[in-house]
Amino acid sequence: MFVSMKQRLLVVAALAVAALATIPAAAQQPPGTPVKSGRVTFTFGGKNLVFENVRGTFSQSYGFTVISLAYQKGAKGVENTHLNVSLMINAVGKVDLNQPFGNGIGIFSNGTIYTYQKGKATCTMTVSKLSPTEVEGVADCPLLAEVNGSGTSALTGVKFSASTK
């Protein structure tokens, strides 16, 4: 079976995004231009939270901007709670979270991972600003599914931004 370079790249990107949800923030730094600033506000577990420390990268591939972000409240690598946003998009607008790779949102909280999982969760995401160096958007996930478990949680009112500048 012939597999094109584009298909190989998309599979590699999908695996990288899937890994982001399961690796602690301190260990995440995929290839690309590093993020220098960012912020996310959201409600999780009934608490309004603001995380102003962000790690991640921006890269360009086949006309897509590929963005991997891990936000946390405290000093990088210290906190055990972080929110991850992964994007593989080429324009502003609604993000297709049901595509098989590239787009996702999740939170790692005290050893438990909650993510958007097709058929198990309810989530919307919209990007309002996109360039090779900046992103802004919102998400609302009234129902996220626990990875390797049966629990659920809400992640609502998400407003995120990041920049490589």
N, C-alpha and C positions, 0 to 999 in steps of 0.2 A: 504494500500500500504506500503510495506517495504522500509524503507530508511536506507541505510547503514551509518555507522559512517563517512566513507570517503565522501559520498554525503553531509552529514550534515556539515562537516568541509568545503567543497568546497563552499557551499551556504553561510556559515558564512564569509568565506574569500571574496567572491564576494560582499557581503553587506558592508564589511569593506572597500574594495577598492572603491566602488561606493561612500561611505560617504566621503572618502578623497578628492574627487574633489569638494565637496560642503561645507566643513568645513574650516574656516580660519586656517592658518598654526599654529597660537598660540594655538589652541585647539587640534591639532593632536598629539597623542602619543599612537599608538596601542601597544599591548603587544609584547614583544620580547627583543632582545638585542639592546640597544640604539646606534644610529649612533653617532660617535664622530667627524668625519670630512667628508668633501665632497665639491664638486665644480661642477658647471654647467656653460657652456657658450652657448649662443644661440642668435638668432636674432628674435625679436618680435616687431611688429609695426614699422618696418624699423629701429629699434635700436639694436646695438650689446650690449648684456648684459652679465655680469658675476655675479653670485650669489655664495658666499662662505660660507654662513650660511646654515646649513642643519639640519633638525630634521627628525627623523624616526626610523625604527627598521628593524632588520634582524631576521628571525626565520626559523626553519626547520619543515616541515610537510610532511609525506608520501613521502619522497624522493625529495621534492621540497624545494627550497630556496624561502621564501616569504619576499619581500622587499617593504617597504613603505617609500617614501622619499618626503619631502617638502623643497624645496630650496627657499631662499629669500636673497635679497641683503643686507639689513640692519640688525640691531640687531634683534634677535629672538622675534617675536611677535609685532614688531613695524611697519614693512612695510605692505602695503596693496596689494602687488603683490607677488605671489609666484608660482613656477613651481612644479608640482607633477609628480612623476614617481612611478608606482606600478608594481611590477613584481611577478610572481609565476612561476618559471622556474626551470629546473633541469640540464641545460647545456648551454654553450655559443652558440651563433648563432642568427639567425633571431628570433625575438619574435612574436608570433602569437597574434596580437591585436584583432583578431576576435573571439577568444575563449570567452565563455560566462562570464568569471570571471577572476580576478587575474592580468591581464596585462592592463596597461593604461598609458596615458600621458595627461596632461592638464595644463592650466595656469589660475590662478585667477588674474585678472587685474582690479583694481579699481572698484570692485563690479560686474564684468562680468566674467563668467566662460566659457572658451573654452576648449573642450576636443575632443579626438578621439571618434567618434560615427560611428559604422558600417553603411555604406550606405550614410552617410552624410559628411564624412571627408576622407582625403587621408593622410596616415601616414605610415612610416616604422620605425622599431626600431631593433637594433642589439646589443647584449651584447657580448663584447670581452673578459671580465674577470669576473669570477664568483667563489666565494668561500663562505663558511658560514659567513665570516666576511668582504668581499669586493666585490664591483661590479664596472664595467666600461662599458660604452656603448655609442652609438650614436643614434640619431633619427632625422628624417626629416619629417615635417608635413606641406606640402604646403597649406593644407586646414584643419582647425579645425572648428568644429561647435560650435556655441554659445548654451549653455545650456539654455533652456526656452526662446529662441529667434530665430531669423532667420539670425543673423549675422554670418560671418565667419572671420577667420584671419589665417595668416601663422605663424608657429613656426618652424624655420629652423636652420640647422647647430648645433643641440643640441649635446653637448658632456658632459656626466655626469660621476661622480665617487662618491663613498661613502665608508666609512670604519667604523667598530666598534672599531678599534684599536686606 
